[in-house]
Amino acid sequence: MRLLLRISALLVCACATLLAEDSPARPLDAFSYDQLRMFLKGYNGDWRPQSDREKGLPAPPATKSSPSNARRIALPKPAARSVDFKTLLESRRSVREFSMEPLPLADLAFLLWAAQGMVDTNFHTAPSAGGRYPLETYISAANVGGLKPGIYRYEPATHSLVVIDENPKSPEKLLAPCYGERTVAGAAAVLIWTATPYRTEWKYAFTAHRMIAMEAGHACQNALLAATALGLGACPLLSYHQSAIDKWLGVDGREEFVIYLAAVGQPARN
């Protein structure tokens, strides 16, 4: 009996250590499928008292701030050809081969607005749980008319691009974190969504993370349908090395990290 009690005590201590806030995060392959499926499930209890919002802590900033000397590039107003919605859904395909024709800046502007843009001061084009909007949209521009190759961040409130790194080698360097993926290599631009989890965690505590994953899907699907409406090719991607792509983008990998990609460009003509 004493031995069983001692073993039980050791297990409790071990579990407490694993769940401690400052304990090292474990990789996905350290969890069983049943444990991973908990991420997708709802919560049986009332999580609200455990949120920082209910504890009276201030809300985190709703958007990512930029340096005071940051350079912005104004984007054309969003505009697209009118397409019957049923036809649009039937026409959407994942396109992995692109031509060398540049992506017009106006088309990129419409894709960004469709994914994460603002309709007015209160509404965005994609839904977000509790209006927390935990995603940021970056662009690796390789062949976009009017843009130097490099990395940019979309700013929905101003419908503009914040210049992160105008370096012609930046799009090339994205290939390594994406395992040399040919779809990335041939794309005129790659849309990159990052998550800033605490924006949603502040309100929804430990139920926030499945919401964030869903929202990445909302944003990407909007961009894919917008690309179809413009006659462009687009393909969603999850083939990347997490820490390598976070380092390439210049985010810390903890408070902000890459969650989804989409390659876009003019489709190859067969």
C-alpha positions as CSV (number, residue, x, y, z in Angstrom):
1,M,0.0,0.0,0.0
2,R,2.8,2.4,0.9
3,L,4.5,1.6,-2.4
4,L,1.3,2.4,-4.3
5,L,0.8,5.7,-2.4
6,R,4.4,6.7,-3.2
7,I,4.0,5.8,-6.9
8,S,0.7,7.9,-7.0
9,A,2.5,10.8,-5.4
10,L,5.3,10.6,-7.9
11,L,2.8,10.5,-10.8
12,V,1.0,13.6,-9.5
13,C,4.3,15.4,-9.2
14,A,5.2,14.4,-12.8
15,C,1.9,15.6,-14.2
16,A,2.2,18.9,-12.3
17,T,5.6,19.4,-13.8
18,L,4.4,18.7,-17.3
19,L,1.5,21.1,-16.9
20,A,3.5,23.8,-15.3
21,E,3.5,27.1,-17.2
22,D,7.3,27.2,-17.4
23,S,7.8,23.5,-18.3
24,P,9.3,22.8,-21.7
25,A,6.7,22.4,-24.5
26,R,6.5,18.8,-25.8
27,P,6.5,18.1,-29.6
28,L,3.3,16.7,-31.2
29,D,4.6,13.2,-31.5
30,A,4.8,13.0,-27.7
31,F,1.0,13.0,-27.4
32,S,-1.5,10.2,-28.2
33,Y,-4.2,10.8,-30.9
34,D,-6.8,11.0,-28.1
35,Q,-4.9,13.8,-26.5
36,L,-4.5,15.6,-29.7
37,R,-8.2,15.3,-30.5
38,M,-9.0,17.2,-27.3
39,F,-7.8,20.2,-29.2
40,L,-10.8,19.9,-31.5
41,K,-13.4,19.3,-28.9
42,G,-15.4,21.7,-26.8
43,Y,-15.1,22.0,-23.1
44,N,-17.7,20.5,-20.7
45,G,-17.3,23.1,-18.0
46,D,-17.5,26.9,-17.8
47,W,-14.1,28.2,-18.9
48,R,-15.0,31.9,-18.5
49,P,-13.8,32.5,-14.9
50,Q,-10.3,31.3,-16.0
51,S,-9.9,33.8,-18.7
52,D,-7.7,36.9,-18.2
53,R,-10.6,39.0,-19.3
54,E,-12.7,37.8,-16.4
55,K,-9.8,38.3,-14.1
56,G,-9.7,42.0,-15.0
57,L,-6.4,42.0,-16.9
58,P,-6.2,44.5,-19.8
59,A,-6.8,43.3,-23.3
60,P,-3.7,42.9,-25.5
61,P,-3.2,45.2,-28.5
62,A,-5.7,44.3,-31.3
63,T,-3.1,44.7,-34.0
64,K,0.7,44.4,-34.4
65,S,2.4,47.8,-34.0
66,S,5.0,49.0,-36.5
67,P,8.1,51.2,-35.8
68,S,7.4,54.9,-36.1
69,N,9.7,55.1,-39.1
70,A,8.1,52.1,-40.8
71,R,7.5,52.6,-44.5
72,R,4.0,51.9,-45.9
73,I,2.9,51.2,-49.5
74,A,-0.7,52.1,-50.2
75,L,-2.6,49.4,-52.0
76,P,-5.3,49.9,-54.7
77,K,-8.9,49.8,-53.6
78,P,-10.2,46.2,-53.7
79,A,-12.0,45.3,-56.9
80,A,-12.7,42.1,-58.7
81,R,-14.7,40.7,-61.6
82,S,-18.2,39.7,-60.8
83,V,-18.5,35.9,-60.8
84,D,-21.6,33.8,-60.0
85,F,-20.9,32.3,-56.5
86,K,-21.9,28.7,-57.5
87,T,-19.5,28.9,-60.5
88,L,-16.8,30.3,-58.2
89,L,-17.1,27.4,-55.8
90,E,-17.1,24.9,-58.7
91,S,-14.1,26.5,-60.3
92,R,-11.8,26.6,-57.3
93,R,-8.8,24.3,-57.6
94,S,-5.4,24.0,-55.9
95,V,-3.0,25.3,-58.6
96,R,0.6,24.3,-58.1
97,E,2.2,25.4,-61.4
98,F,2.6,29.1,-62.2
99,S,3.7,31.1,-65.2
100,M,6.4,33.8,-65.1
101,E,3.9,36.5,-65.6
102,P,3.9,39.0,-62.7
103,L,1.0,39.2,-60.2
104,P,-0.6,42.7,-60.6
105,L,-0.5,44.7,-57.4
106,A,-4.2,45.4,-57.7
107,D,-4.8,41.6,-57.6
108,L,-2.6,41.2,-54.5
109,A,-4.5,44.0,-52.9
110,F,-7.8,42.2,-53.5
111,L,-6.5,38.9,-52.2
112,L,-5.3,40.6,-48.9
113,W,-8.5,42.5,-48.5
114,A,-10.5,39.3,-49.0
115,A,-8.5,37.4,-46.5
116,Q,-8.2,39.9,-43.7
117,G,-9.5,43.3,-44.9
118,M,-11.9,45.6,-43.2
119,V,-15.3,46.4,-44.6
120,D,-15.7,49.4,-42.2
121,T,-14.4,50.3,-38.8
122,N,-16.3,47.4,-37.1
123,F,-16.3,44.5,-39.6
124,H,-13.7,42.5,-41.4
125,T,-14.1,40.2,-44.4
126,A,-13.4,37.1,-42.3
127,P,-15.1,36.2,-38.9
128,S,-13.1,36.1,-35.7
129,A,-14.2,34.7,-32.3
130,G,-15.1,37.6,-30.0
131,G,-13.7,40.1,-32.6
132,R,-10.1,39.3,-31.3
133,Y,-8.5,38.8,-34.8
134,P,-5.3,36.9,-33.7
135,L,-3.9,36.6,-37.3
136,E,-1.4,38.7,-39.1
137,T,-0.9,38.4,-42.9
138,Y,2.6,38.6,-44.4
139,I,3.6,38.5,-48.0
140,S,6.7,37.0,-49.5
141,A,6.7,38.9,-52.8
142,A,8.8,37.4,-55.6
143,N,7.1,38.6,-58.8
144,V,4.5,41.3,-58.0
145,G,4.1,44.3,-60.2
146,G,5.2,47.5,-58.5
147,L,6.8,45.7,-55.5
148,K,10.5,44.9,-54.9
149,P,11.0,41.3,-53.9
150,G,11.0,40.9,-50.2
151,I,8.7,40.6,-47.1
152,Y,5.7,42.8,-46.3
153,R,3.0,42.8,-43.7
154,Y,-0.6,43.7,-44.6
155,E,-2.2,46.4,-42.4
156,P,-6.0,46.0,-42.7
157,A,-6.8,49.4,-41.0
158,T,-5.0,51.4,-43.6
159,H,-5.2,48.8,-46.5
160,S,-1.5,49.1,-47.0
161,L,1.7,47.1,-46.9
162,V,4.3,47.6,-44.1
163,V,7.8,47.0,-45.5
164,I,9.6,44.4,-43.5
165,D,12.5,43.5,-45.7
166,E,13.0,44.6,-49.3
167,N,15.6,42.0,-50.1
168,P,15.5,40.2,-53.4
169,K,16.9,37.1,-51.8
170,S,14.2,36.9,-49.1
171,P,11.7,34.9,-51.3
172,E,14.5,32.5,-52.3
173,K,15.4,31.9,-48.6
174,L,11.8,30.9,-48.0
175,L,12.4,27.8,-50.0
176,A,14.6,26.1,-47.3
177,P,12.0,26.3,-44.5
178,C,9.4,24.9,-47.1
179,Y,11.6,21.9,-47.9
180,G,12.2,23.2,-51.4
181,E,8.5,23.0,-52.3
182,R,8.1,23.7,-56.0
183,T,4.8,25.4,-55.5
184,V,6.6,28.0,-53.3
185,A,9.5,28.3,-55.8
186,G,7.2,29.1,-58.7
187,A,4.7,31.4,-57.0
188,A,4.6,35.2,-57.6
189,A,3.8,35.6,-53.9
190,V,3.2,33.6,-50.8
191,L,0.7,34.7,-48.3
192,I,1.8,33.8,-44.8
193,W,-0.5,33.9,-41.8
194,T,0.9,34.1,-38.3
195,A,-1.0,33.6,-35.0
196,T,-0.7,35.9,-32.0
197,P,-2.4,33.5,-29.6
198,Y,-2.8,35.8,-26.5
199,R,-5.3,38.1,-28.4
200,T,-7.7,35.2,-28.3
201,E,-6.4,33.5,-25.1
202,W,-7.2,36.7,-23.2
203,K,-10.9,36.2,-23.7
204,Y,-11.3,32.5,-24.3
205,A,-8.5,31.0,-22.1
206,F,-7.6,27.4,-23.0
207,T,-10.5,27.1,-25.6
208,A,-8.8,29.7,-27.8
209,H,-6.5,27.6,-29.8
210,R,-9.0,25.7,-31.9
211,M,-10.7,29.0,-32.7
212,I,-7.4,30.4,-34.0
213,A,-6.9,27.4,-36.2
214,M,-10.5,27.8,-37.6
215,E,-9.8,31.4,-38.3
216,A,-6.7,30.6,-40.3
217,G,-9.0,28.4,-42.5
218,H,-11.5,31.3,-42.8
219,A,-8.8,33.7,-44.0
220,C,-7.2,31.3,-46.4
221,Q,-10.5,30.1,-48.0
222,N,-11.4,33.8,-48.6
223,A,-8.1,34.3,-50.4
224,L,-8.5,31.1,-52.5
225,L,-12.0,32.1,-53.6
226,A,-10.7,35.7,-54.4
227,A,-7.9,34.2,-56.4
228,T,-10.4,32.1,-58.4
229,A,-12.5,35.2,-59.0
230,L,-9.5,36.9,-60.5
231,G,-8.5,34.0,-62.7
232,L,-5.4,33.4,-60.6
233,G,-3.9,30.2,-59.3
234,A,-3.5,29.5,-55.6
235,C,-2.7,26.6,-53.3
236,P,-2.8,26.3,-49.5
237,L,0.3,24.9,-47.9
238,L,1.3,23.4,-44.6
239,S,4.7,22.0,-45.7
240,Y,7.2,23.9,-43.6
241,H,9.7,23.6,-40.8
242,Q,8.1,25.6,-37.9
243,S,11.1,27.1,-36.2
244,A,13.0,27.7,-39.5
245,I,10.1,29.6,-41.1
246,D,9.5,31.7,-37.9
247,K,13.2,32.6,-37.9
248,W,13.0,33.5,-41.6
249,L,10.0,35.8,-41.0
250,G,11.6,37.3,-37.9
251,V,8.9,36.3,-35.4
252,D,9.7,34.9,-32.0
253,G,7.9,31.5,-32.4
254,R,6.1,31.8,-29.1
255,E,4.0,34.9,-28.9
256,E,3.8,35.0,-32.7
257,F,4.4,32.1,-35.1
258,V,3.5,31.0,-38.6
259,I,0.3,28.9,-38.9
260,Y,-0.6,28.7,-42.6
261,L,0.6,29.6,-46.1
262,A,-0.9,30.1,-49.6
263,A,1.1,30.3,-52.8
264,V,-0.5,32.5,-55.5
265,G,0.3,33.6,-59.1
266,Q,-0.7,33.5,-62.7
267,P,-1.5,29.8,-63.5
268,A,0.7,28.1,-66.0
269,R,-0.7,27.8,-69.5
270,N,-0.7,24.3,-70.8
